[in-house]
Structure formats: C-alpha cells, structure tokens
C-alpha cells in the first residue's frame, strides 16, 4: 500500500467528516459514553488505520479491501459488519470498520503499538458495535469474545495481560478491557516488528 494511496484516503475521510460537521462521529461517541471530542476520533482513526496498513505490509497482506471499508459514513461501506472503537489511553479514539472476519486487523499488534504523538502505547479498551446500529446478538457476542481472546492471547499470555469483557454496561455493545499485569510487558513486546512500523510511518 503506497503512501500516496493512504494520503488520498486520509484527505477524503477528513473531508467527509468535516462536511458532516462530525455529526456521525458525535453520535457514535455519545452512544459509547465517550467525550464529545470528534476531532480526537478523527485523528485516532487515521492513526489506527495507518498503523494497521504498516503491519499488513510487514506481514505481506493485501490492504486494499480493508482501506475501502474505512468510510466516514459506515452505511457507505457495504461490506462492513462491525465497528471497533479503540480508546488510545484517553488521548484519542480510533474507529475501524471490519467485515465479519476482520482478517487484516491485528489487535495484538495494535496493543503493542507506540503512538508517538500521544506519548502512549497501545489502547486500554475496545468497544465493538454493529455498523447498522442494531444490538449485537448473543451469538455475535459469544463469537466476538472468542475471536478477540484468540487474537490477543496469541501474543500475550494470561500472566502478561488482563483481558475482560462487558456486554451489560451499554446495551447491544461489547466492551473489551485490557491491562498489562506488569508495567514492562509491552515494552518487552516492542520487538523488531513494532520498531519497523514506527520507522516506516515517519
């Protein structure tokens, strides 16, 4: 994925958000009980998408289809099923649209990613919603919890990472909480891959 392609996507995404006066982003933040700061959601979304593109490139994965899903208005991303909203340690928020499979998005990679603009690493929670704003079904909740657990546990053991789920706080939404058991764990996880991504995004 070329930097020119990412730049075109970023400019279009930002233009669509500003043309709507961030209306969709404000509604999304309100639904999740997050601060009414849509500019932080815009900035964080761009950062998470760019980081995901870099990891996909390192893994020799095609990123084109994933990038096409990343529309400001989810209704225009016809193949998108879910929105994953990352709380980047209170500094920003990132909303990523995915298909039912969410093959490209690597939650473990993003958890170990250094956000240099915010001086933090990874995220502290994910809120998973349906893009059609319907409630997640019990079957979906079970499947999503299983998939998130598998993704994060592939890189982080129970001794390294607290992981919990809440589908009661906000009706129809699955909230995922994460926290290091030891402060140095994620620093040790920042191996060649994360350093390569950090260098490649500058």
C-alpha positions, 0 to 999 in steps of 0.5 A: 500500500503506497503512501500516496494511496493512504494520503488520498484516503486520509484527505477524503475521510477528513473531508467527509467528516468535516462536511458532516460537521462530525455529526456521525462521529458525535453520535457514535461517541455519545452512544459509547459514553465517550467525550464529545471530542470528534476531532480526537476520533478523527485523528485516532482513526487515521492513526489506527488505520495507518498503523494497521496498513504498516503491519499488513505490509510487514506481514505481506497482506493485501490492504486494499479491501480493508482501506475501502471499508474505512468510510466516514459514513459506515452505511457507505461501506457495504461490506462492513459488519462491525465497528471497533472503537479503540480508546488510545489511553484517553488521548484519542479514539480510533474507529475501524470498520471490519467485515465479519472476519476482520482478517487484516486487523491485528489487535495484538499488534495494535496493543503493542503499538507506540503512538508517538504523538500521544506519548502512549502505547497501545489502547486500554479498551475496545468497544465493538458495535454493529455498523447498522446500529442494531444490538449485537446478538448473543451469538455475535457476542459469544463469537466476538469474545472468542475471536478477540481472546484468540487474537490477543492471547496469541501474543500475550499470555494470561500472566502478561495481560488482563483481558475482560469483557462487558456486554451489560454496561451499554446495551447491544455493545461489547466492551473489551478491557485490557491491562498489562499485569506488569508495567514492562510487558509491552515494552518487552513486546516492542520487538523488531516488528513494532520498531519497523512500523514506527520507522516506516510511518515517519 
